Amino acid sequence: MQQNLDTLIQLVIREVLAQTKQPEADTDPGQSKKRQLYVIKTLPGTFLFAQTELYRRLDQRFDIHVMDLSDARNAPAPEKVLTPACGDAASGQRVLLPSLSGASLAKSALGISDTPETEWIAYCFRNAITICALQEGLPRFSFNASKHYVSLFASYERIVRGFGLRIVGTDQLLNEIRVKNHVITAGDLSGADEHAWIEIPEGAVVTTLAKEEIRRKHMHIKTEMKRG
């Protein structure tokens, strides 16, 4: 009799605990801490890159910090902002150069860091911090430019690539952001209009909060089929 009573008590306790247990929070991966992206601004005045589609897309995936290096006297030093990678572990930080002047390209290739921009570039090279430059922001040459002069800057590009600078076109970077975004969060949809058509890669995971955002705005989903 006592054994049966003890068993009954245990069952009651388990049932009470099961009913009083707090449900796990419905978390949205988009609410987790974003990686840091430092975007370099080298010219005074309006930062036009901040008005581009690429910037908006990056802002959904990264915590963006615009580093204004246009005034050398007040430019932030990279060692006070960036954290070097530890050992073989890659740093979670990223640095983006929307534009790169011919002078900065040449100096970086030659190991010269006497301006705020080249100091940031050199610091990334020395500390294994991912740094990327947009192809459209590199020096351009006319059709009649000296072949030897163009060849010289082409060699500078090869050298900085070897140092660790990734040079990529805007369209390619946009495509990478879209394809790699396998988890669609509410943050990804925050800028979309009501009744908008949203293109989502095939196999992407749509979070609960994102689904609520889709229903709230009556958005339409179009699945992008994988190629190949």
DRENROMAR-85821 format. One record per residue (C-alpha): residue in one letter; x, y, z. Coordinates in pm, 1 decimal. Layout:
BEGIN
+------+----------+----------+----------+
! code !        X !        Y !        Z !
+------+----------+----------+----------+
!    A !        X !        Y !        Z !
...
+------+----------+----------+----------+
END
This chain:
BEGIN
+------+----------+----------+----------+
! code !        X !        Y !        Z !
+------+----------+----------+----------+
!    M !      0.0 !      0.0 !      0.0 !
!    Q !    278.7 !    242.2 !    101.1 !
!    Q !    465.2 !    161.2 !   -220.8 !
!    N !    161.9 !    244.3 !   -430.9 !
!    L !    115.8 !    569.9 !   -240.6 !
!    D !    479.6 !    666.7 !   -299.6 !
!    T !    441.9 !    590.7 !   -668.2 !
!    L !    126.3 !    801.7 !   -687.5 !
!    I !    301.3 !   1091.6 !   -514.1 !
!    Q !    589.5 !   1074.1 !   -760.9 !
!    L !    347.6 !   1079.6 !  -1054.5 !
!    V !    165.7 !   1380.5 !   -911.1 !
!    I !    493.2 !   1566.3 !   -856.6 !
!    R !    604.9 !   1498.7 !  -1213.5 !
!    E !    272.5 !   1616.9 !  -1352.1 !
!    V !    285.7 !   1938.6 !  -1148.0 !
!    L !    642.8 !   2007.2 !  -1258.8 !
!    A !    550.4 !   1942.9 !  -1622.3 !
!    Q !    261.1 !   2187.8 !  -1603.5 !
!    T !    455.8 !   2460.6 !  -1425.9 !
!    K !    765.4 !   2436.7 !  -1647.6 !
!    Q !    811.2 !   2757.5 !  -1843.4 !
!    P !    806.4 !   2708.0 !  -2222.9 !
!    E !   1122.5 !   2789.6 !  -2407.4 !
!    A !   1129.9 !   3135.8 !  -2559.1 !
!    D !   1059.8 !   3153.9 !  -2928.8 !
!    T !   1387.5 !   3308.1 !  -3025.0 !
!    D !   1468.0 !   3447.7 !  -3363.5 !
!    P !   1824.4 !   3378.8 !  -3489.8 !
!    G !   1817.6 !   3728.6 !  -3631.2 !
!    Q !   1805.6 !   3863.7 !  -3277.5 !
!    S !   2138.4 !   3702.9 !  -3186.3 !
!    K !   2451.6 !   3906.4 !  -3178.6 !
!    K !   2560.4 !   4009.0 !  -3525.2 !
!    R !   2914.9 !   4004.5 !  -3650.5 !
!    Q !   3091.5 !   4337.1 !  -3671.6 !
!    L !   3149.5 !   4507.9 !  -4006.4 !
!    Y !   3365.4 !   4819.9 !  -4027.6 !
!    V !   3303.6 !   5020.8 !  -4343.6 !
!    I !   3576.4 !   5267.5 !  -4436.6 !
!    K !   3478.2 !   5620.8 !  -4536.8 !
!    T !   3766.1 !   5815.4 !  -4688.5 !
!    L !   3602.9 !   6124.9 !  -4838.3 !
!    P !   3437.1 !   6412.3 !  -4648.7 !
!    G !   3068.7 !   6486.5 !  -4696.0 !
!    T !   2779.7 !   6251.9 !  -4763.0 !
!    F !   2864.8 !   5883.5 !  -4750.3 !
!    L !   2691.6 !   5771.5 !  -5069.9 !
!    F !   2766.3 !   5403.8 !  -5011.0 !
!    A !   2525.9 !   5409.6 !  -4714.9 !
!    Q !   2243.5 !   5474.8 !  -4962.9 !
!    T !   2308.3 !   5164.7 !  -5174.3 !
!    E !   2126.1 !   4832.5 !  -5187.9 !
!    L !   2446.1 !   4653.9 !  -5087.2 !
!    Y !   2473.2 !   4859.0 !  -4768.6 !
!    R !   2111.2 !   4780.4 !  -4680.1 !
!    R !   2169.9 !   4409.2 !  -4732.8 !
!    L !   2488.3 !   4413.9 !  -4528.1 !
!    D !   2310.8 !   4600.3 !  -4250.6 !
!    Q !   2069.1 !   4306.8 !  -4217.1 !
!    R !   2353.3 !   4062.6 !  -4157.3 !
!    F !   2613.1 !   4271.4 !  -3976.0 !
!    D !   2640.4 !   4532.7 !  -3706.7 !
!    I !   2784.7 !   4809.4 !  -3925.7 !
!    H !   3024.6 !   5074.8 !  -3800.9 !
!    V !   3123.9 !   5350.4 !  -4042.9 !
!    M !   3484.9 !   5449.5 !  -3981.4 !
!    D !   3533.9 !   5808.8 !  -4097.8 !
!    L !   3898.0 !   5841.2 !  -4202.1 !
!    S !   3849.2 !   6157.1 !  -4407.8 !
!    D !   4004.3 !   6370.0 !  -4132.9 !
!    A !   4344.5 !   6226.9 !  -4044.9 !
!    R !   4355.4 !   6418.4 !  -3715.7 !
!    N !   4036.8 !   6256.5 !  -3584.3 !
!    A !   4049.7 !   5921.4 !  -3762.6 !
!    P !   4008.1 !   5621.0 !  -3528.6 !
!    A !   4316.7 !   5402.8 !  -3499.9 !
!    P !   4255.5 !   5039.3 !  -3603.5 !
!    E !   4425.8 !   4897.1 !  -3294.0 !
!    K !   4169.4 !   5077.0 !  -3074.7 !
!    V !   3875.1 !   4933.9 !  -3268.0 !
!    L !   3967.8 !   4592.2 !  -3404.9 !
!    T !   4058.7 !   4278.4 !  -3214.1 !
!    P !   4327.5 !   4057.3 !  -3372.3 !
!    A !   4246.5 !   3693.0 !  -3439.6 !
!    C !   4376.2 !   3451.5 !  -3175.5 !
!    G !   4603.4 !   3175.8 !  -3304.2 !
!    D !   4451.9 !   2994.6 !  -3600.7 !
!    A !   4101.3 !   3118.4 !  -3520.7 !
!    A !   3969.3 !   3368.3 !  -3773.9 !
!    S !   3846.1 !   3699.8 !  -3639.7 !
!    G !   3469.2 !   3750.6 !  -3652.5 !
!    Q !   3525.1 !   4108.5 !  -3765.2 !
!    R !   3515.4 !   4232.5 !  -4122.3 !
!    V !   3647.1 !   4547.4 !  -4287.2 !
!    L !   3501.6 !   4676.0 !  -4613.5 !
!    L !   3654.5 !   4932.2 !  -4849.2 !
!    P !   3382.4 !   5065.9 !  -5082.0 !
!    S !   3657.8 !   5255.8 !  -5263.7 !
!    L !   4034.9 !   5230.7 !  -5277.8 !
!    S !   4242.3 !   5505.8 !  -5434.5 !
!    G !   4538.4 !   5437.9 !  -5658.7 !
!    A !   4771.5 !   5589.3 !  -5399.3 !
!    S !   4639.8 !   5366.4 !  -5120.3 !
!    L !   4652.5 !   5060.8 !  -5344.6 !
!    A !   5015.4 !   5128.7 !  -5438.6 !
!    K !   5119.9 !   5204.6 !  -5080.2 !
!    S !   4951.6 !   4893.5 !  -4943.0 !
!    A !   5123.8 !   4678.5 !  -5204.4 !
!    L !   5459.1 !   4829.8 !  -5107.0 !
!    G !   5399.3 !   4791.8 !  -4732.9 !
!    I !   5363.3 !   5165.7 !  -4670.6 !
!    S !   5109.0 !   5274.3 !  -4409.4 !
!    D !   5134.6 !   5650.0 !  -4366.3 !
!    T !   4764.7 !   5743.4 !  -4395.1 !
!    P !   4462.5 !   5636.9 !  -4187.7 !
!    E !   4335.0 !   5419.0 !  -4472.7 !
!    T !   4664.9 !   5239.5 !  -4532.8 !
!    E !   4709.0 !   5196.6 !  -4156.2 !
!    W !   4377.3 !   5010.4 !  -4140.5 !
!    I !   4469.3 !   4796.8 !  -4438.6 !
!    A !   4811.3 !   4709.0 !  -4299.1 !
!    Y !   4663.4 !   4631.2 !  -3957.7 !
!    C !   4423.8 !   4382.6 !  -4115.3 !
!    F !   4708.6 !   4219.7 !  -4307.5 !
!    R !   4918.3 !   4185.5 !  -3991.5 !
!    N !   4640.0 !   4052.7 !  -3770.9 !
!    A !   4448.8 !   3812.2 !  -3997.4 !
!    I !   4136.3 !   4028.4 !  -4008.4 !
!    T !   3917.7 !   3978.4 !  -4314.3 !
!    I !   3926.3 !   4283.4 !  -4539.5 !
!    C !   3742.4 !   4330.5 !  -4866.4 !
!    A !   3742.3 !   4599.0 !  -5138.5 !
!    L !   3475.5 !   4654.8 !  -5401.2 !
!    Q !   3598.8 !   4606.9 !  -5756.5 !
!    E !   3398.8 !   4910.3 !  -5869.9 !
!    G !   3586.3 !   5127.0 !  -5619.8 !
!    L !   3933.7 !   5051.4 !  -5754.7 !
!    P !   4121.9 !   5288.5 !  -5988.9 !
!    R !   3989.8 !   5295.1 !  -6343.4 !
!    F !   4185.6 !   5362.6 !  -6658.0 !
!    S !   4082.6 !   5491.2 !  -6995.8 !
!    F !   4114.8 !   5281.9 !  -7309.2 !
!    N !   4414.0 !   5490.5 !  -7416.2 !
!    A !   4603.0 !   5459.7 !  -7088.0 !
!    S !   4961.7 !   5341.2 !  -7100.7 !
!    K !   4970.6 !   4961.7 !  -7097.7 !
!    H !   5276.0 !   4967.9 !  -6873.8 !
!    Y !   5096.8 !   5196.9 !  -6627.7 !
!    V !   4788.9 !   4973.0 !  -6621.9 !
!    S !   5011.6 !   4669.3 !  -6584.3 !
!    L !   5181.5 !   4830.8 !  -6284.5 !
!    F !   4853.6 !   4871.2 !  -6099.0 !
!    A !   4747.4 !   4522.5 !  -6198.1 !
!    S !   5060.1 !   4397.7 !  -6024.8 !
!    Y !   4967.9 !   4601.2 !  -5716.0 !
!    E !   4629.9 !   4428.2 !  -5712.8 !
!    R !   4793.9 !   4086.7 !  -5728.5 !
!    I !   5022.4 !   4176.2 !  -5439.4 !
!    V !   4747.5 !   4300.7 !  -5205.3 !
!    R !   4538.6 !   3995.2 !  -5290.9 !
!    G !   4833.5 !   3787.8 !  -5178.1 !
!    F !   4846.9 !   3988.0 !  -4854.3 !
!    G !   4484.7 !   3901.6 !  -4784.5 !
!    L !   4272.6 !   4172.3 !  -4948.6 !
!    R !   3968.7 !   4026.0 !  -5119.1 !
!    I !   3853.8 !   4222.3 !  -5424.8 !
!    V !   3495.9 !   4147.3 !  -5524.6 !
!    G !   3226.4 !   4303.4 !  -5742.0 !
!    T !   2907.0 !   4445.4 !  -5593.7 !
!    D !   2680.7 !   4200.2 !  -5780.0 !
!    Q !   2885.4 !   3902.9 !  -5663.4 !
!    L !   2878.1 !   4019.2 !  -5302.9 !
!    L !   2502.2 !   4076.5 !  -5317.6 !
!    N !   2455.1 !   3726.6 !  -5456.3 !
!    E !   2669.1 !   3575.7 !  -5181.4 !
!    I !   2468.9 !   3752.9 !  -4913.5 !
!    R !   2141.3 !   3628.5 !  -5061.9 !
!    V !   2255.3 !   3269.1 !  -5113.7 !
!    K !   2422.3 !   3235.1 !  -4773.5 !
!    N !   2117.2 !   3365.2 !  -4591.9 !
!    H !   1969.6 !   3019.1 !  -4528.6 !
!    V !   1778.8 !   3147.6 !  -4225.2 !
!    I !   1518.9 !   3413.0 !  -4301.9 !
!    T !   1450.0 !   3627.6 !  -3995.0 !
!    A !   1205.4 !   3904.3 !  -3915.5 !
!    G !   1493.8 !   4148.1 !  -3949.2 !
!    D !   1543.4 !   4043.5 !  -4312.1 !
!    L !   1183.0 !   4142.6 !  -4385.3 !
!    S !   1160.1 !   4458.5 !  -4179.0 !
!    G !   1222.1 !   4684.5 !  -4479.5 !
!    A !    976.2 !   4508.9 !  -4710.5 !
!    D !    647.8 !   4677.3 !  -4806.8 !
!    E !    303.0 !   4526.8 !  -4757.0 !
!    H !    196.8 !   4276.6 !  -5024.5 !
!    A !    557.7 !   4263.7 !  -5147.3 !
!    W !    698.1 !   3962.0 !  -5331.5 !
!    I !    984.9 !   3808.3 !  -5132.5 !
!    E !   1235.9 !   3577.3 !  -5300.5 !
!    I !   1369.7 !   3308.2 !  -5066.6 !
!    P !   1639.8 !   3052.7 !  -5159.5 !
!    E !   1518.4 !   2694.8 !  -5182.9 !
!    G !   1567.2 !   2512.8 !  -4853.4 !
!    A !   1592.7 !   2829.7 !  -4644.9 !
!    V !   1454.6 !   2820.9 !  -4291.1 !
!    V !   1191.9 !   3084.7 !  -4210.8 !
!    T !   1178.0 !   3166.0 !  -3840.0 !
!    T !    853.5 !   3194.9 !  -3647.6 !
!    L !    886.2 !   3571.1 !  -3613.7 !
!    A !    956.1 !   3601.5 !  -3986.4 !
!    K !    640.5 !   3401.8 !  -4063.7 !
!    E !    442.5 !   3637.4 !  -3841.7 !
!    E !    590.9 !   3933.8 !  -4030.4 !
!    I !    491.5 !   3774.4 !  -4361.0 !
!    R !    134.3 !   3723.0 !  -4243.0 !
!    R !    111.9 !   4069.0 !  -4092.5 !
!    K !    221.3 !   4239.3 !  -4414.1 !
!    H !     37.7 !   3991.4 !  -4641.4 !
!    M !    360.6 !   3930.1 !  -4833.2 !
!    H !    396.5 !   3679.0 !  -5114.9 !
!    I !    675.5 !   3420.7 !  -5116.4 !
!    K !    865.1 !   3313.8 !  -5426.7 !
!    T !   1110.8 !   3027.3 !  -5384.9 !
!    E !   1434.0 !   3056.6 !  -5580.0 !
!    M !   1529.3 !   2713.9 !  -5715.9 !
!    K !   1886.8 !   2598.6 !  -5676.1 !
!    R !   2088.6 !   2570.6 !  -5993.4 !
!    G !   2317.3 !   2291.2 !  -6088.6 !
+------+----------+----------+----------+
END
